[in-house]
Amino acid sequence: MNENGKIVPSEIKGWNWGAFIYNVFWGIGNKTYLPLLCLIPGFNLIWMFVCGFKGNEWAWQKGDYKDIDTFRAVQATWNRAGLAQFIIGLIGIILYIAFIGFILTMATHTGGTSTHTTIV
């Protein structure tokens, strides 16, 4: 139970990708403003995980949902978008690291085919 007397059903507890990835926008959209703390540099790296873990509970407490199915339907959209963005970001990071590795390898690789010209 929270400060306004709303009991959080155990069925809705769990990870919320939307609250994790889109924390500030998700918070505003769900009328819960604790995710705005993600605007604090440095602190946001920790708080985004808190948002992911507690997001469903906060949204339930602040929202006006008639039943669990309606809540799940609304949060499913946020979850899909958040998970997709997480996967895209992860792929981007992996490609970036691979690209940097490739560039560094090419810059340091002589390959034994160096063509040095000696001027006499």
Summary of the structure (lengths in Angstrom):
residues: 120
radius of gyration: 23.3
end to end distance: 87.6
largest distance: 90.7
contacts: 304
relative contact order: 0.15
helix: 68%
strand: 0%
